[in-house]
């Protein structure tokens, strides 16, 4: 990547967005923003109760992430957001047209195991099926790359940095 871009680290819950995001930001020399911090309190309460968010719930969250990404345009940054549907990514790009996506992908069993090992996170493992059902992977016309989450966080980050550097953007 010849100019600093904003990278949106996306994927279902448990893929490691919160772990890989800061490592990626450090590797690229840009700031990191935790996408969960942009959720309104009502969204966190809903997810904590085991209720999946609907599109209406996600709009203010996506807009807040998009505003942060817009503010980092030309400066670079990394932000996490599940961005599971194309329409969500389109909404983020409407605010930050130069954003690129890093889709963290992986085997469902591995992701469920990692989710079960997390401590103090509001997203219960019970919502993983709804996340996979909602997921629309990156399409060919979307700027971004997919990286498998097997291995250590450092290995995943190295693959992500290499894949992002190969993007022709």
RANOR-V475705 format. One record per residue. SS is DSSP state (a for helix, b for strand, c for the rest). PHI is phi in whole degrees, 0 to 359 (* if undefined). PSI is psi in whole degrees, -180 to 180 (none if undefined). Layout:
SS_PHI_PSI / SS_PHI_PSI
This chain:
c_*_115 / c_282_-29 / c_239_154 / c_294_125 / c_249_162 / b_269_126 / b_254_126 / b_261_115 / b_274_115 / b_240_164 / c_148_171 / c_292_164 / c_304_140 / c_90_-1 / c_280_-11 / c_104_23 / a_303_-42 / a_286_-24 / a_276_-49 / a_286_-36 / a_308_-55 / a_296_-36 / a_294_-42 / a_296_-45 / a_301_-44 / a_298_-42 / a_295_-31 / a_266_-9 / c_72_37 / c_228_164 / c_287_159 / b_242_142 / b_233_130 / c_280_117 / a_301_-34 / a_299_-27 / a_292_-15 / a_271_-8 / c_290_135 / c_295_156 / a_304_-36 / a_298_-36 / a_294_-44 / a_296_-42 / a_298_-42 / a_296_-48 / a_294_-39 / a_299_-30 / c_277_1 / c_86_15 / c_257_122 / c_296_148 / c_288_150 / c_256_176 / a_300_-37 / a_297_-40 / a_298_-37 / a_282_-23 / a_302_-50 / a_295_-33 / a_295_-49 / a_298_-41 / a_296_-39 / a_294_-42 / a_296_-43 / a_299_-39 / a_295_-40 / a_297_-46 / a_298_-41 / a_300_-42 / a_295_-19 / c_261_1 / c_305_130 / c_81_-13 / c_255_-28 / c_89_156 / b_174_167 / b_229_133 / b_222_143 / b_264_144 / c_196_132 / c_305_-40 / c_42_47 / c_291_-33 / c_255_152 / a_302_-41 / a_298_-32 / a_291_-43 / a_294_-38 / a_298_-39 / a_295_-42 / a_297_-43 / a_293_-28 / a_298_-37 / a_279_-37 / c_226_80 / c_302_-26 / c_272_3 / c_296_143 / b_240_156 / b_245_137 / b_248_107 / b_268_112 / b_277_119 / b_241_159 / c_181_170 / c_294_135 / a_303_-42 / a_298_-42 / a_296_-44 / a_295_-43 / a_298_-41 / a_299_-44 / a_294_-39 / a_296_-40 / a_295_-28 / a_277_-12 / c_288_146 / c_244_134 / c_75_17 / c_263_143 / c_284_-15 / c_271_110 / c_284_153 / a_302_-28 / a_301_-24 / a_273_-1 / a_299_-41 / a_300_-41 / a_293_-33 / a_296_-48 / a_296_-36 / a_294_-33 / a_279_-28 / c_303_127 / c_240_106 / c_302_161 / c_308_141 / c_259_164 / c_303_-29 / c_270_7 / c_258_131 / c_291_116 / b_166_177 / b_220_156 / b_249_137 / b_226_132 / b_288_144 / c_264_13 / c_285_149 / c_101_-173 / c_281_160 / a_305_-38 / a_294_-40 / a_294_-43 / a_299_-45 / a_296_-42 / a_299_-43 / a_296_-40 / a_295_-47 / a_300_-45 / a_297_-43 / a_295_-43 / a_294_-37 / a_294_-27 / a_280_-13 / c_297_139 / c_264_77 / c_233_none
